Amino acid sequence: MWTKSGDPACLAPYRWKNRILLIFAPSAEHSDYAKQVQALEGEFAGVVERDLLVAELLEDGDCRVGDCCIDPVSRALLRGNFGVEPGDFVVILIGKDGTEKLWSELPVPADELFSLIDSMPIRRREMEEGHVAAG
């Protein structure tokens, strides 16, 4: 499941369509948050190819998944369901099947993230079928 207690409304529309990278941080100024954002900069093609959406879940600032805002209730639900404490930096990768694939308290380099995704059965099938994401 997306979380331990089910699909929050803000992520449910993406199940079976996208992988989600949840980035929890106190603020956009947090050093690990900045490193994670920098790790993904310039990797647009790889992100799109892997149907990856980035969800920014900042305690102090806007919260969004892709181009959609996440309301404070959903942000709190996600934080609670994944056991992310206030002030923590955490990166969580959720697969298309809704299961947690990675949980890290450190920024994850794009090549490591892509390698993990490319090792997943659904992604391997996509690559065999010549899948290219739309959009």
Secondary structure, 3 states (H helix, E strand, C coil): CCCCCCCCCCCHHHCCCCEEEEEEEEECCCHHHHHHHHHHCCCHHHHHHCCEEEEEEEEECCEEECCEECCHHHHHHHHHHCCCCCCCCEEEEECCCCCEEEEECCCCCHHHHHHHHHCCHHHHHHHHCCCCCCC
